[in-house]
Amino acid sequence: MLGLIKKRFIIVSIFLCFISFCQAQVDSTVLSYEEYLINILNYHPIAKQANLKVELADISWLSAKGNLDPTLDADWNQKSFDDKRYYRIFSNRLRVPTKYGIDLVAGYENTQGVFLNPENTTDEFGLWNIGLEVNILQGLLVNERQTALKQARVMQDMAINQQQIILNELLYKASIAYLEWQQFFYVQSVLLENERLANQYFDNTKETFFGGEKTAMDTLEAFILWQDAISFTNYNELNFQNARQNLENFLWFKEVPLELESLTKPEDYQGEIFTVSDVRNIQELARTNPLILEKINKQSLYELELRLKKEKLKPKLKAKLNPLLATNNNLLPTYNTSDYKLGFEFSMPLFFRSEKADVKMGEIKIQNGVLDIQNKQNELLNKIESNLLKQNILRDQVILVQRNVQGYKQLLDGENEKFRFGESSVFLLNKRQEKYINGRIKFIELNLKLNTVLLKYLYLTNDLVK
């Protein structure tokens, strides 16, 4: 149903202008690059998916905190037979876990019955207990609860980095689509001018042919050149429409995909779309890239896992101490130092072979992660350095080609003057025009290449998403 409800982009353009540029006057037929990015960040499904990663990480943190939630349990059992109450047992217990291997426990018991197990017997007021359960060896300072909390914190940082990676990738692809649409739009304007000039030469040649100044061969040549110009325009029109449709893949409003108004055009290709600030420390840029930070987060998770695995090389020894508190007629608990329950639990494997293997695998996983980070940082560093070199080269080329285009225009104007006075030919005029048109197209393409390289730099340095 949504596919049939294609809304025109002018709606979202007005909306975006209102919320972001309400103080400015904006040409509604121009889709600026900034408006385009605002639309993607607000409405594109992938951008919304990226935000969900952070929400999921926050939920995981809440789940990990749940391991420290106090628990309350109660149990009531009664047996009656042959007009006798065999037993009635009521007990409840409150357990308060901590992030260390210590649990606070408290409980209450009240029992009656003629066949009650003597160790469960209490007076009519019942018996209270409060105490500690402590993991003395394994699990005291490092345990599953504490590790889960720390892992959840790391997962929150990782989710932010993953969100940044997804948005960075999305905006990079969307920006490439915008640049291609921009290129073919302005190339089309150049080719339309080329077609107009070729048609004008053909009309002029026909007139001079009928006036006896030009031959039929000149007229035929001018006609063929005009047809070639039409062919070039039509071919670029296909590329332009493909680029336009590719751009529309990134445009949404709420859950509805958008299409561009027929008169909508990109901003001027000679404008400064991407601004690269002063180059910072390249080593620092390579280290703080979210792709690298995500791997560092994974390393932190591996290290927490390894620490927990090393903890399991220790035997298990748990001590339980529960002072007992009796009650009197006033229902106030009283404590006697000789009233308590004390116990120990101990267990350990004889060889620790599984535990040792787990530790070794964890160490190898960490070593592998360190090597992966070093490799990715080096790749990223080389890409940034190469990109900076390309920026300088392309800036020089853009200036050079711009000067050449100005020169080609002067030569074309001069050749036109000579043609008007019969001192030139269609062939020479076409060559001048071809140089001028190709120069303008090359200038547009070089601007695209420079902007693409600048875009790649922002992508590598994580400056696309602010």
C-alpha positions in Angstrom: 0.0 0.0 0.0 2.8 2.4 0.9 4.4 1.9 -2.5 1.2 3.3 -4.1 1.2 6.4 -1.9 4.3 8.1 -3.4 4.4 11.6 -1.9 6.2 14.4 -3.7 9.5 15.6 -2.2 8.4 19.2 -2.0 6.4 18.3 1.1 9.4 17.1 3.1 11.5 20.0 1.7 9.1 22.5 3.2 9.0 20.6 6.4 12.8 20.4 6.7 13.2 24.0 5.9 10.7 24.9 8.6 12.3 22.9 11.4 15.9 23.6 10.4 16.0 26.8 8.4 12.9 28.7 9.4 14.9 31.9 9.4 16.2 31.5 5.9 14.7 31.7 2.5 15.3 28.6 0.5 14.6 27.8 -3.1 12.0 25.0 -3.0 13.3 23.5 -6.3 16.8 22.9 -4.9 17.5 19.9 -2.7 20.5 20.9 -0.7 23.0 18.3 0.5 22.3 19.3 4.2 18.5 18.9 3.8 19.1 15.6 2.1 21.2 14.3 5.1 18.6 15.6 7.6 15.9 13.6 5.9 18.0 10.4 5.9 19.0 10.7 9.6 15.4 11.4 10.6 13.4 8.9 8.5 15.6 6.3 6.7 14.8 2.8 8.1 18.5 1.9 8.5 19.1 5.1 10.6 16.2 3.9 12.8 17.7 0.4 13.0 21.0 2.0 14.1 19.2 3.8 17.0 17.6 0.5 18.0 21.1 -1.0 18.7 21.6 1.5 21.5 18.2 0.8 22.9 18.9 -3.0 22.9 22.2 -2.4 24.7 20.4 -0.3 27.4 18.0 -3.2 27.8 20.9 -5.6 28.2 22.3 -3.4 30.9 19.0 -3.5 32.7 18.9 -7.3 32.4 22.4 -7.6 33.8 21.4 -5.4 36.8 18.6 -7.9 37.3 21.1 -10.4 38.5 21.4 -8.3 41.7 17.7 -8.1 42.4 16.7 -9.3 45.8 14.5 -12.5 45.8 11.9 -13.5 48.2 10.6 -17.1 48.3 8.1 -18.8 50.7 7.1 -22.4 51.3 4.1 -23.9 53.1 3.4 -27.6 53.6 0.9 -29.5 55.8 0.0 -33.1 56.2 -3.1 -34.4 58.2 -4.1 -38.0 58.5 -6.2 -40.1 60.9 -7.3 -36.9 62.7 -3.7 -36.1 63.4 -1.7 -33.2 62.1 1.5 -34.9 61.0 3.2 -31.6 60.3 2.8 -28.0 59.2 5.9 -26.3 57.9 6.0 -22.6 56.9 9.2 -20.9 55.9 10.3 -17.9 53.8 13.6 -16.4 52.8 15.0 -13.2 51.5 18.2 -13.2 49.5 20.1 -10.0 48.6 22.9 -10.8 46.1 25.9 -8.4 45.7 28.3 -8.0 42.7 30.9 -9.7 44.9 30.6 -13.4 46.0 28.6 -12.5 49.1 24.9 -12.9 49.6 22.9 -11.4 52.4 20.2 -13.9 53.5 17.3 -13.7 56.1 14.4 -15.9 56.8 11.6 -17.1 59.1 10.4 -20.6 60.0 7.3 -21.7 62.0 6.5 -25.4 62.3 4.0 -27.7 64.2 3.1 -31.4 64.1 3.3 -34.6 66.1 5.5 -36.3 63.5 7.7 -33.3 62.7 11.4 -33.9 62.1 13.0 -32.7 65.3 15.6 -30.5 63.5 12.7 -28.5 62.0 11.0 -27.9 65.3 10.3 -24.3 66.4 8.3 -22.9 69.2 4.9 -21.4 68.6 6.5 -18.0 67.8 8.8 -19.3 65.1 12.4 -18.8 64.5 14.2 -16.0 62.6 17.6 -16.1 60.9 19.8 -13.6 59.3 23.3 -14.0 57.9 25.8 -14.3 55.1 26.8 -16.8 52.4 30.4 -16.1 51.2 32.4 -17.6 48.3 35.8 -17.7 49.9 37.8 -19.0 46.9 36.2 -19.1 43.5 33.7 -16.3 42.9 34.6 -13.9 45.7 36.0 -11.0 43.6 35.3 -12.3 40.1 32.0 -14.0 39.3 29.2 -14.3 36.7 27.2 -11.5 38.2 30.0 -9.0 38.3 31.2 -10.0 34.9 27.8 -9.7 33.3 27.5 -6.1 34.7 30.9 -5.1 33.2 30.1 -6.8 29.9 26.8 -4.9 29.7 28.7 -1.6 30.2 31.0 -2.6 27.4 28.1 -3.6 25.2 26.6 -0.1 25.6 29.8 1.4 24.3 29.9 -1.1 21.5 26.4 -0.3 20.6 27.2 3.4 20.2 30.2 2.5 18.0 28.0 0.1 15.9 25.4 2.8 15.6 28.1 5.2 14.4 29.4 2.6 11.9 25.9 2.0 10.5 25.1 5.7 10.1 28.6 6.4 8.7 28.1 3.7 6.1 24.6 4.9 5.3 25.5 8.6 4.9 28.6 7.6 2.8 26.5 5.6 0.3 23.8 8.3 0.3 26.4 11.0 -0.3 27.8 9.1 -3.3 24.3 8.9 -4.7 23.9 12.7 -4.3 27.2 13.4 -6.0 26.4 11.2 -9.0 22.9 12.8 -9.3 24.6 16.2 -9.1 27.2 15.2 -11.7 24.8 13.9 -14.3 22.4 16.8 -13.8 25.1 19.4 -14.6 26.6 17.3 -17.4 23.1 17.2 -18.9 23.0 21.0 -18.9 26.3 21.1 -20.7 25.2 18.6 -23.2 22.0 20.4 -23.8 24.0 23.6 -24.6 26.2 21.5 -26.9 23.1 20.3 -28.7 21.8 23.8 -29.0 25.1 25.1 -30.4 25.2 22.1 -32.9 21.7 22.9 -34.0 22.5 26.5 -34.4 25.6 25.7 -36.6 23.4 23.4 -38.7 20.8 26.1 -39.2 23.5 28.6 -40.1 25.2 26.2 -42.5 21.9 25.5 -44.3 21.3 29.2 -44.8 24.8 29.7 -46.2 24.3 26.6 -48.4 21.2 28.1 -49.9 23.1 31.4 -50.3 25.7 29.5 -52.3 28.5 30.0 -49.8 28.7 26.5 -48.3 28.6 23.1 -50.0 26.2 20.2 -49.4 29.0 18.4 -47.7 29.3 21.1 -45.1 25.5 20.9 -44.5 25.7 17.2 -44.1 28.6 17.4 -41.7 26.8 20.0 -39.6 23.7 17.8 -39.5 25.7 14.7 -38.4 27.3 16.7 -35.6 23.9 17.9 -34.5 22.6 14.3 -34.4 25.7 13.2 -32.4 25.0 15.9 -29.9 21.4 14.7 -29.5 22.8 11.1 -29.0 25.2 12.2 -26.3 22.4 14.1 -24.5 20.0 11.1 -24.7 22.7 8.7 -23.3 23.5 11.0 -20.4 19.7 11.3 -19.7 19.6 7.6 -19.0 22.5 7.9 -16.6 20.8 10.9 -15.0 17.5 9.1 -14.5 19.3 6.1 -13.0 21.2 8.4 -10.6 17.9 10.1 -9.7 16.2 6.8 -8.9 19.2 5.7 -6.8 19.0 9.0 -4.9 15.3 8.4 -4.2 16.2 5.1 -2.5 17.5 7.1 0.4 14.5 9.5 0.7 11.7 8.7 3.2 9.1 10.5 5.2 8.1 8.5 8.2 7.4 5.1 6.7 6.7 6.3 3.2 9.3 6.3 0.4 9.6 9.6 -1.5 10.1 10.6 -5.0 11.7 13.9 -6.2 9.6 16.6 -7.9 10.4 16.8 -11.6 11.9 20.3 -11.2 14.0 19.5 -8.1 17.7 19.9 -8.7 20.9 19.6 -6.7 22.9 22.5 -5.3 25.7 24.0 -7.4 28.5 21.4 -8.0 31.1 24.1 -7.5 29.9 24.9 -4.0 31.8 23.6 -1.0 29.7 20.6 0.0 32.3 18.9 2.3 34.4 20.9 4.6 37.6 19.2 5.9 38.9 20.9 9.0 42.6 21.1 9.8 44.1 17.7 9.6 44.4 16.2 13.1 46.9 13.7 14.3 46.6 10.8 11.8 47.5 8.2 14.4 44.8 9.5 16.7 42.2 9.4 13.8 43.1 5.8 13.1 42.7 4.9 16.8 39.4 6.6 17.4 37.6 5.3 14.3 34.4 3.4 15.4 35.5 0.4 13.4 38.6 0.2 15.6 36.8 1.1 18.8 34.3 -1.7 18.2 37.2 -4.2 18.0 38.7 -2.7 21.1 35.3 -3.2 22.8 35.3 -6.8 21.7 38.8 -7.2 23.2 37.4 -5.9 26.5 34.7 -8.5 26.4 37.3 -11.2 25.7 39.4 -10.0 28.6 36.4 -10.1 31.0 35.6 -13.7 29.7 39.2 -14.7 30.3 39.3 -13.3 33.8 36.2 -15.3 34.6 37.7 -18.5 33.1 40.9 -18.0 35.2 38.7 -17.7 38.3 37.3 -21.1 37.6 40.7 -22.6 38.1 40.1 -22.1 41.8 38.3 -24.6 44.0 34.8 -23.7 45.2 34.5 -23.0 48.9 31.3 -21.4 50.3 30.8 -20.5 53.9 27.3 -20.1 55.4 26.7 -18.3 58.7 23.2 -17.7 60.0 22.6 -16.5 63.5 19.2 -17.6 64.8 16.8 -15.3 66.6 14.0 -16.6 68.8 10.9 -14.6 69.7 9.0 -14.2 72.9 5.5 -13.2 73.9 6.3 -9.6 72.8 7.2 -11.0 69.3 10.6 -9.3 69.6 13.6 -11.4 68.3 16.3 -12.1 70.8 19.8 -13.2 70.0 22.1 -15.6 71.8 25.6 -16.1 70.6 25.3 -19.8 70.9 22.3 -20.0 68.5 23.4 -20.2 64.9 23.7 -22.4 61.8 27.2 -22.8 60.3 28.1 -24.7 57.2 30.7 -25.1 54.4 30.5 -26.4 50.8 33.6 -27.5 48.9 34.1 -28.9 45.5 36.9 -29.0 42.8 37.7 -31.1 39.7 40.9 -33.2 40.2 42.6 -32.1 36.9 41.0 -28.8 35.8 41.5 -29.9 32.2 38.3 -28.2 30.8 39.1 -25.0 32.7 42.7 -24.9 31.5 41.6 -25.4 27.9 39.0 -22.6 28.3 41.8 -20.3 29.6 44.1 -21.2 26.7 41.4 -20.6 24.1 40.6 -17.2 25.7 44.2 -16.2 25.6 44.5 -17.1 21.9 41.2 -15.2 21.1 42.8 -12.1 22.8 46.0 -12.5 20.8 44.1 -12.8 17.6 42.1 -9.7 18.4 45.3 -7.7 19.1 46.7 -8.7 15.7 43.4 -7.8 14.0 43.4 -4.3 15.6 47.0 -3.7 14.6 46.3 -4.7 11.0 43.1 -2.6 10.7 44.7 0.4 12.3 47.6 0.2 9.8 45.2 -0.2 6.8 43.1 2.8 8.0 46.3 4.9 8.5 47.5 4.2 5.0 44.1 5.0 3.5 44.0 8.3 5.3 47.5 9.2 4.2 46.7 8.2 0.6 43.4 10.2 0.7 45.3 13.4 1.9 47.7 13.0 -1.1 44.8 12.6 -3.5 43.1 15.8 -2.1 46.1 17.9 -3.0 46.5 16.4 -6.5 42.9 16.8 -7.4 42.7 20.4 -6.1 45.6 21.3 -8.4 43.9 19.5 -11.3 40.6 21.3 -10.7 42.3 24.7 -10.9 44.2 23.7 -14.1 41.1 22.4 -15.9 39.1 25.4 -14.9 41.8 27.6 -16.6 41.7 25.4 -19.6 37.9 25.7 -19.9 38.2 29.5 -19.9 40.8 29.2 -22.7 38.6 26.8 -24.7 35.7 29.3 -24.4 37.9 32.1 -25.8 39.0 29.9 -28.7 35.4 28.9 -29.4 34.2 32.5 -29.4 37.1 33.5 -31.8 36.3 30.6 -34.1 32.7 31.6 -34.2 33.7 35.1 -35.3 35.9 33.6 -38.1 33.0 31.3 -39.1 30.6 34.2 -39.4 33.0 35.9 -41.9 33.5 32.7 -43.8 37.1 32.3 -42.6 36.5 29.0 -40.8 34.8 25.6 -41.4 32.2 23.5 -39.6 35.0 21.0 -38.9 37.2 23.5 -37.1 34.3 25.0 -35.3 33.2 21.6 -34.1 36.7 20.9 -32.9 36.7 24.1 -30.8 33.3 23.3 -29.5 34.3 19.7 -28.7 37.3 20.9 -26.7 35.1 23.4 -24.8 32.3 20.9 -24.0 34.7 18.1 -23.0 36.6 20.6 -20.8 33.4 21.6 -19.0 32.4 18.0 -18.5 35.9 17.1 -17.3 35.7 20.1 -14.9 32.4 18.7 -13.5 33.8 15.2 -13.2 36.9 16.4 -11.4 34.8 18.3 -8.9 32.9 15.1 -8.3 36.2 13.2 -7.8 37.5 15.8 -5.4 34.2 15.8 -3.4 34.3 12.0 -3.4 37.8 12.0 -2.0 36.8 14.6 0.6 33.8 12.5 1.4 36.0 9.4 1.8 38.2 11.3 4.2 35.2 12.3 6.4 34.1 8.6 6.3 37.6 7.3 7.3 37.9 9.9 10.1 34.3 9.5 11.4 33.4 13.1 10.7 30.3 12.4 8.5 28.0 12.0 11.5 28.1 14.9 14.0 
